[in-house]
C-alpha cells in the first residue's frame, strides 16, 4: 500500500517541521513585541519625540516590507532550506548588536535590518510547513505554528517586565535577549529537509523521492505531487490571471488584521496606562495578562479552521471590531472593563491569525508560493507600519479616537473578506491553488460575482475588466 503526503496522518516529522517553523514565528513575535516594553525606556534615555519614537517602533515593520518582497521570491528560486537557516542566523547577530547602540538612528537601522530577516522568515515558515502538511491536518498544524508568534510575544512581555529593575540599560538587555531563543531555534532547524514540492518544481525528482521516502517509508507515493513539477518562478505571475485577485485579497485582509494588532501590542503599556492602569507596574502586568488571551485566541483557530476558512475570517473581523468600538465610546472605563474588552479583542482577532499562513500557501502553486507569501508579508506591513508609526500621534490626541480607528480598520477587513475571500478547506494544495478556487466567495452579483467568474479562468491568462 502506497503512502501519500496529502492523505497521511501527521507524524513526528510533520510536527517537528511545524514546530521548527513555528520557532521562527516565536522569535518574530518576541522581537516585534519586546520593543513595546523597551520603547518607553528608549524614549526617555534618548529624549525622543513622538515621531522618532514611532520610527524606532515601526522600523522593523518597514524592514519586513523589504524582506517579504525580496526573500519570498529568493526562496522560490534557491530553495526553502537555505533561507530558513540564514534568516534565523541574522536574528542572533542583529539582536546582540542592539546592546551596543549609542544613538536612536543606529538602533533604527538595526531594527530595520531585523525586519528584513523577519520578513524573510514569514515568507518561508508558512510555506515550508504547508508543503509538508497533509490535507486534513494542514489547518490545525499551521494554527499551532502561527500560535508560536503569540507565545513569543507573551514571552517578550514577561521577560521585559522581569528586566525592568536591572538598571539604566534595561532596554538594551531586553532587545539583546532575543538572541537567546533565536540561537536555540537555529540549532533545532539544522537537518530540516528541503521541501519535496519545491524539489519537484525544479525538476529534481530523485531528491524529492528520497525526502518522501525518509518521511513516509519506502512505499511513499510521489505521483500525487508530480502535477506541480516544472513550475516556473516568475515574480509577476502573482499579478496575472486569477492570482492577481488572490494577491490583492491576502494583502488587504492581512494588513487589516495587523494594523490594529501591531498598533495596540507595540504601545500596549502606554494604552493601558492611558485607560486607567497607571499605578506602578500595572500597565506592564496588564500587558502580560492580555498576551494570555492572544495565545488562547490563536489556539482557538484549531476549533474552526477546518469548518471554513472564509467563515472564520469574517467572524473574526466582526467580533474584533465590537470591543474596540465599545472602548471608543466609553469616557472613563474602569481597569477591569479595559482588560476584559482588550481580552475579547485578542480572542477574536487572533483566532484567524492562522489564515495569514494558510491562505497564501493554499492559493498559489509551488513555483510562486513563497513569492506570494513574501509579497503579502511585505504589503501587510505597510498597514502595520502605518499603525505603529501613527499610534503615538493618535494616542497623543485621544485614546478613544485610536480605538475607533482600529474598529474601522476591522470593518474594512470584513468588507474586503466578504467580497474576496474564497473557501479552500478540505482541498489539496494542487486543488486550492488551481484556477477554480474561489467558489466560496460572494457570487450573487457585482464585485463578488465578477471575481468568482475570474477565478475560473486560466491562471496564466491576464484578466480584463
C-alpha positions as CSV (number, residue, x, y, z in Angstrom):
1,X,0.0,0.0,0.0
2,X,1.5,3.4,-1.0
3,X,2.0,6.2,1.5
4,X,0.6,9.6,0.4
5,X,1.9,13.0,1.6
6,X,-1.6,14.5,1.3
7,X,-3.5,11.7,3.0
8,X,-1.2,10.5,5.7
9,X,-1.7,11.2,9.4
10,X,0.7,13.8,10.9
11,X,3.7,12.1,12.4
12,X,6.8,13.0,14.3
13,X,8.5,14.6,11.2
14,X,5.4,16.7,10.4
15,X,5.2,18.0,14.0
16,X,8.9,18.8,14.2
17,X,8.9,20.7,10.9
18,X,5.8,22.6,12.1
19,X,7.4,23.4,15.5
20,X,10.7,24.5,14.0
21,X,8.9,26.7,11.5
22,X,6.9,28.0,14.5
23,X,10.2,28.7,16.3
24,X,10.9,31.4,13.8
25,X,7.4,32.8,14.5
26,X,8.2,32.7,18.2
27,X,11.3,34.8,17.6
28,X,9.3,37.1,15.3
29,X,6.7,37.7,18.0
30,X,9.4,38.2,20.6
31,X,11.4,40.7,18.6
32,X,8.4,42.7,17.4
33,X,6.8,42.8,20.9
34,X,9.9,43.4,23.2
35,X,10.1,46.8,21.6
36,X,6.8,47.6,23.2
37,X,8.2,47.1,26.7
38,X,11.6,48.8,25.8
39,X,10.3,51.8,23.8
40,X,9.2,54.0,26.8
41,X,12.7,53.5,28.3
42,X,14.4,54.2,25.0
43,X,12.3,57.3,24.6
44,X,13.4,58.6,28.0
45,X,17.0,57.6,27.5
46,X,17.4,59.4,24.2
47,X,14.8,62.1,24.8
48,X,12.8,61.1,21.7
49,X,9.7,63.0,20.4
50,X,6.6,61.1,19.3
51,X,7.7,61.0,15.6
52,X,11.1,59.5,16.3
53,X,9.7,57.1,18.9
54,X,7.2,55.9,16.2
55,X,10.0,55.5,13.7
56,X,12.0,53.3,16.1
57,X,8.9,51.3,16.9
58,X,8.0,50.8,13.2
59,X,11.5,50.3,11.7
60,X,11.3,46.5,11.9
61,X,7.9,46.6,10.1
62,X,9.3,48.7,7.3
63,X,12.2,46.2,7.1
64,X,9.6,43.4,6.9
65,X,8.2,45.1,3.8
66,X,11.5,44.8,2.1
67,X,12.3,41.3,3.4
68,X,9.0,39.9,2.4
69,X,9.1,41.4,-1.1
70,X,12.6,40.2,-1.8
71,X,13.2,37.0,0.0
72,X,9.9,35.2,-0.8
73,X,11.0,35.3,-4.4
74,X,14.5,34.3,-3.4
75,X,13.1,31.3,-1.5
76,X,11.2,30.2,-4.6
77,X,14.4,30.5,-6.6
78,X,17.0,28.8,-4.4
79,X,15.0,26.7,-2.0
80,X,13.3,26.8,1.4
81,X,16.1,25.3,3.4
82,X,18.8,27.9,2.7
83,X,16.7,31.0,3.6
84,X,15.3,29.1,6.5
85,X,18.7,28.9,8.2
86,X,20.1,32.3,7.0
87,X,17.3,34.4,8.5
88,X,17.5,32.9,12.0
89,X,21.2,33.5,11.9
90,X,20.6,37.1,11.2
91,X,18.3,37.3,14.2
92,X,21.1,36.2,16.5
93,X,23.7,38.7,15.2
94,X,21.4,41.7,15.0
95,X,19.8,41.0,18.4
96,X,23.2,41.1,20.1
97,X,24.2,44.2,18.2
98,X,21.3,46.2,19.7
99,X,23.0,46.1,23.1
100,X,25.8,48.4,21.9
101,X,23.9,51.2,20.1
102,X,24.6,54.7,21.2
103,X,22.0,56.7,19.3
104,X,18.5,56.3,18.0
105,X,19.4,56.2,14.3
106,X,21.7,53.3,14.7
107,X,19.0,51.5,16.7
108,X,16.5,52.3,13.9
109,X,18.8,50.8,11.2
110,X,19.3,47.6,13.3
111,X,15.6,47.3,13.8
112,X,15.1,47.8,10.1
113,X,17.7,45.0,9.3
114,X,16.0,42.7,11.8
115,X,12.7,43.4,10.0
116,X,14.2,42.3,6.7
117,X,15.2,39.0,8.3
118,X,11.7,38.6,9.9
119,X,10.0,39.3,6.6
120,X,12.1,36.5,5.0
121,X,11.1,34.1,7.8
122,X,7.4,35.0,7.5
123,X,7.7,34.1,3.8
124,X,9.4,30.8,4.4
125,X,7.8,29.5,7.6
126,X,4.2,29.1,6.4
127,X,5.4,27.9,3.0
128,X,7.6,25.1,4.2
129,X,5.2,23.9,6.9
130,X,2.3,23.8,4.5
131,X,4.2,22.0,1.8
132,X,4.9,19.1,4.3
133,X,1.5,19.1,5.9
134,X,-1.3,16.5,5.0
135,X,-4.5,17.9,3.6
136,X,-6.8,17.4,6.6
137,X,-4.1,18.4,9.1
138,X,-2.7,21.5,7.3
139,X,-5.1,23.9,9.0
140,X,-4.6,22.7,12.6
141,X,-0.8,22.3,12.1
142,X,-0.5,25.9,10.8
143,X,-2.6,27.1,13.7
144,X,0.0,25.7,16.1
145,X,2.8,27.3,14.0
146,X,1.2,30.7,14.0
147,X,0.3,30.5,17.7
148,X,4.0,30.4,18.4
149,X,4.1,34.1,17.4
150,X,1.7,34.9,20.3
151,X,3.8,32.7,22.6
152,X,6.8,34.7,21.6
153,X,5.0,38.0,22.2
154,X,3.8,36.8,25.6
155,X,7.3,35.7,26.5
156,X,8.7,39.1,25.5
157,X,6.4,40.9,27.9
158,X,7.2,38.5,30.7
159,X,11.0,38.9,30.1
160,X,10.7,42.6,29.6
161,X,8.7,43.1,32.8
162,X,11.3,41.0,34.7
163,X,14.1,43.1,33.4
164,X,12.6,46.5,34.4
165,X,14.6,46.6,37.6
166,X,18.0,45.6,36.2
167,X,19.4,49.2,35.9
168,X,20.0,52.0,33.5
169,X,20.5,49.7,30.5
170,X,17.2,47.8,30.9
171,X,16.2,48.3,27.3
172,X,19.5,47.2,25.9
173,X,19.2,43.8,27.7
174,X,15.6,43.5,26.6
175,X,16.4,44.0,22.9
176,X,19.5,41.8,23.0
177,X,17.7,39.0,24.8
178,X,16.0,37.9,21.6
179,X,19.4,36.3,20.6
180,X,18.8,33.5,23.1
181,X,15.6,32.0,21.6
182,X,17.0,32.6,18.1
183,X,20.1,30.6,18.8
184,X,18.1,27.7,20.2
185,X,15.8,27.6,17.1
186,X,18.8,27.7,14.8
187,X,20.2,24.6,16.4
188,X,16.9,22.8,16.0
189,X,16.4,23.8,12.4
190,X,19.6,22.1,11.2
191,X,18.6,18.9,9.4
192,X,15.2,20.1,8.2
193,X,14.8,18.5,4.7
194,X,14.1,20.5,1.6
195,X,10.5,20.6,0.5
196,X,9.8,17.8,-1.9
197,X,7.2,20.0,-3.7
198,X,9.9,22.6,-4.3
199,X,12.4,20.0,-5.5
200,X,9.8,18.7,-8.0
201,X,9.1,22.2,-9.2
202,X,12.8,22.4,-10.1
203,X,12.8,19.1,-11.8
204,X,14.8,17.4,-9.0
205,X,12.6,14.3,-9.0
206,X,15.1,11.8,-7.4
207,X,15.8,14.2,-4.5
208,X,12.1,14.7,-3.9
209,X,11.5,11.0,-3.9
210,X,14.3,10.4,-1.3
211,X,12.8,13.1,1.0
212,X,9.4,11.5,0.8
213,X,10.8,8.0,1.4
214,X,12.6,9.2,4.6
215,X,9.4,10.8,5.8
216,X,6.8,8.2,4.8
217,X,8.7,5.0,4.2
218,X,9.8,3.0,1.1
219,X,6.2,3.0,-0.2
220,X,5.9,6.8,-0.5
221,X,3.9,7.9,-3.5
222,X,5.3,10.8,-5.4
223,X,2.8,10.7,-8.2
224,X,0.3,12.9,-6.5
225,X,2.8,15.7,-6.4
226,X,4.1,15.4,-10.0
227,X,1.4,17.7,-11.3
228,X,3.3,20.5,-9.6
229,X,6.5,19.6,-11.4
230,X,8.4,22.1,-13.6
231,X,6.6,25.1,-12.2
232,X,8.4,28.3,-13.2
233,X,9.3,31.0,-10.7
234,X,8.3,34.4,-12.2
235,X,7.6,37.2,-9.7
236,X,5.0,38.9,-11.9
237,X,2.9,35.7,-12.1
238,X,1.3,36.7,-8.7
239,X,-0.3,39.7,-10.5
240,X,-1.5,37.7,-13.6
241,X,-4.8,35.9,-14.2
242,X,-6.7,34.7,-11.2
243,X,-3.6,35.2,-9.0
244,X,-4.0,39.0,-9.2
245,X,-7.3,38.9,-7.3
246,X,-5.8,36.5,-4.7
247,X,-2.8,38.7,-4.2
248,X,-5.0,41.7,-3.6
249,X,-7.1,39.7,-1.1
250,X,-4.3,38.3,1.0
251,X,-2.5,41.7,1.1
252,X,-5.6,43.6,2.2
253,X,-7.0,41.2,4.8
254,X,-3.6,40.7,6.3
255,X,-2.9,44.4,6.5
256,X,-6.3,45.0,8.1
257,X,-5.6,42.3,10.7
258,X,-2.2,43.6,11.6
259,X,-2.7,47.4,11.7
260,X,-4.7,47.4,14.9
261,X,-2.8,44.4,16.4
262,X,0.6,46.0,16.0
263,X,-0.5,49.4,17.0
264,X,-2.0,48.0,20.2
265,X,0.7,45.5,21.1
266,X,3.6,47.8,20.4
267,X,2.1,50.5,22.7
268,X,0.1,48.3,25.0
269,X,1.6,49.5,28.3
270,X,1.1,53.1,27.1
271,X,-2.5,52.5,26.0
272,X,-3.4,50.6,29.2
273,X,-1.9,53.4,31.3
274,X,-3.9,56.0,29.5
275,X,-7.1,53.9,30.2
276,X,-6.5,53.8,33.9
277,X,-3.9,51.1,34.6
278,X,-1.2,53.7,35.5
279,X,-0.2,52.6,39.1
280,X,3.3,51.2,39.4
281,X,3.8,48.2,37.0
282,X,0.1,47.6,36.5
283,X,0.3,48.6,32.8
284,X,3.1,46.0,32.2
285,X,1.3,43.4,34.2
286,X,-1.9,44.1,32.3
287,X,0.0,43.7,29.0
288,X,1.4,40.3,30.2
289,X,-2.1,39.2,31.1
290,X,-3.5,40.2,27.8
291,X,-0.9,38.1,26.0
292,X,-2.6,35.0,27.5
293,X,-5.8,36.0,25.7
294,X,-3.9,36.4,22.5
295,X,-2.4,32.9,22.8
296,X,-5.8,31.4,23.6
297,X,-7.4,33.3,20.7
298,X,-4.7,32.0,18.3
299,X,-5.1,28.4,19.5
300,X,-8.9,28.7,19.2
301,X,-8.4,28.6,15.4
302,X,-8.0,24.9,15.7
303,X,-11.7,24.6,16.5
304,X,-12.8,26.5,13.4
305,X,-10.2,26.4,10.7
306,X,-11.4,23.1,9.1
307,X,-15.0,24.2,9.3
308,X,-14.4,27.0,6.8
309,X,-11.5,29.4,6.2
310,X,-13.8,32.1,4.9
311,X,-16.3,32.0,7.8
312,X,-13.5,32.1,10.3
313,X,-12.1,35.2,8.8
314,X,-15.4,37.0,8.6
315,X,-16.5,36.2,12.1
316,X,-13.0,37.2,13.4
317,X,-13.1,40.7,11.9
318,X,-16.7,41.3,13.0
319,X,-16.2,40.2,16.6
320,X,-12.8,42.0,16.9
321,X,-14.4,45.3,16.0
322,X,-17.0,45.2,18.8
323,X,-14.8,45.7,21.9
324,X,-12.7,48.3,20.1
325,X,-15.9,50.2,19.3
326,X,-17.1,50.0,22.9
327,X,-13.7,51.3,24.2
328,X,-14.0,54.3,21.8
329,X,-17.5,55.1,23.3
330,X,-16.7,54.8,27.0
331,X,-15.5,58.1,28.5
332,X,-14.0,56.5,31.7
333,X,-13.8,52.7,31.6
334,X,-12.6,51.0,34.7
335,X,-9.4,48.9,34.7
336,X,-11.4,45.7,34.8
337,X,-13.5,46.7,31.8
338,X,-10.4,47.7,29.8
339,X,-8.8,44.3,30.4
340,X,-11.9,42.4,29.5
341,X,-12.5,44.3,26.3
342,X,-8.9,44.0,25.2
343,X,-9.1,40.3,26.1
344,X,-12.2,39.9,23.9
345,X,-10.4,41.7,21.1
346,X,-7.5,39.4,21.4
347,X,-9.6,36.2,21.4
348,X,-11.5,37.4,18.3
349,X,-8.7,38.9,16.2
350,X,-6.1,36.2,16.9
351,X,-8.5,33.3,16.2
352,X,-7.9,33.9,12.5
353,X,-4.2,34.7,12.6
354,X,-3.5,31.2,11.2
355,X,-5.0,32.3,7.9
356,X,-2.1,34.6,7.3
357,X,0.0,31.5,6.7
358,X,-2.8,29.3,5.3
359,X,-4.3,31.4,2.6
360,X,-1.1,32.4,0.8
361,X,0.1,28.8,0.9
362,X,-3.2,27.4,-0.4
363,X,-4.0,29.9,-3.1
364,X,-0.7,29.8,-5.0
365,X,1.2,27.0,-6.7
366,X,4.7,25.8,-5.6
367,X,6.6,27.9,-8.2
368,X,5.3,31.2,-6.7
369,X,4.0,30.1,-3.3
370,X,6.8,31.8,-1.2
371,X,6.8,34.7,-3.6
372,X,3.1,35.3,-2.9
373,X,3.7,34.7,0.8
374,X,6.5,37.2,0.9
375,X,4.6,39.8,-1.1
376,X,1.7,39.5,1.3
377,X,4.0,39.8,4.2
378,X,5.6,43.0,2.8
379,X,2.3,44.6,1.7
380,X,0.6,43.9,5.0
381,X,3.5,45.5,6.8
382,X,2.7,48.8,5.2
383,X,-0.6,48.8,7.2
384,X,1.2,47.6,10.3
385,X,4.0,50.3,9.9
386,X,1.4,53.0,9.5
387,X,-0.4,51.9,12.6
388,X,2.8,51.6,14.6
389,X,4.2,54.9,13.4
390,X,0.9,56.8,13.7
391,X,-0.2,55.2,17.0
392,X,1.7,57.6,19.3
393,X,0.5,60.6,17.3
394,X,-3.2,59.5,17.5
395,X,-2.8,58.4,21.2
396,X,-1.3,61.8,22.0
397,X,-4.6,63.3,20.7
398,X,-7.1,60.8,22.0
399,X,-7.1,57.1,23.0
400,X,-10.8,56.9,22.2
401,X,-10.1,58.1,18.7
402,X,-7.4,55.4,18.3
403,X,-9.8,52.7,19.4
404,X,-12.4,53.9,16.9
405,X,-9.9,53.9,14.0
406,X,-8.9,50.4,15.0
407,X,-12.5,49.3,14.9
408,X,-12.9,51.0,11.5
409,X,-9.9,49.0,10.1
410,X,-11.5,45.8,11.3
411,X,-14.7,46.8,9.4
412,X,-12.7,47.4,6.2
413,X,-11.1,44.0,6.6
414,X,-14.5,42.3,7.0
415,X,-15.8,44.0,3.8
416,X,-12.8,43.1,1.8
417,X,-13.0,39.5,3.0
418,X,-16.7,39.3,2.3
419,X,-16.1,40.4,-1.3
420,X,-12.9,38.4,-2.0
421,X,-12.3,35.5,0.4
422,X,-12.5,32.1,-1.2
423,X,-13.1,28.8,0.6
424,X,-10.1,26.3,0.5
425,X,-10.7,24.0,3.4
426,X,-10.6,20.3,2.6
427,X,-8.6,20.7,-0.6
428,X,-5.1,19.5,-1.5
429,X,-2.6,22.2,-2.3
430,X,-2.9,21.4,-6.0
431,X,-6.7,21.8,-5.9
432,X,-6.7,25.0,-3.8
433,X,-4.0,26.7,-5.9
434,X,-5.7,25.8,-9.2
435,X,-7.8,28.2,-11.3
436,X,-11.2,27.0,-10.0
437,X,-10.7,28.1,-6.3
438,X,-13.0,30.9,-5.3
439,X,-16.4,29.4,-5.4
440,X,-16.8,30.1,-1.7
441,X,-16.7,33.9,-2.2
442,X,-19.8,36.0,-2.6
443,X,-21.3,35.1,-6.0
444,X,-24.6,36.9,-6.0
445,X,-23.9,40.0,-8.1
446,X,-21.5,42.8,-8.6
447,X,-17.9,42.6,-7.5
448,X,-18.1,39.2,-5.9
449,X,-19.7,37.6,-8.9
450,X,-17.1,39.0,-11.3
451,X,-14.3,37.9,-9.0
452,X,-15.6,34.4,-8.8
453,X,-16.0,34.3,-12.5
454,X,-12.4,35.5,-13.0
455,X,-11.2,32.6,-10.7
456,X,-12.5,30.1,-13.3
457,X,-10.2,31.4,-16.0
458,X,-6.8,30.1,-16.9
459,X,-4.2,31.2,-14.2
460,X,-1.7,32.3,-16.8
461,X,-4.2,34.4,-18.9
462,X,-4.3,38.1,-17.8
463,X,-7.7,39.3,-16.7
464,X,-9.5,42.1,-18.5
465,X,-12.2,44.1,-16.9
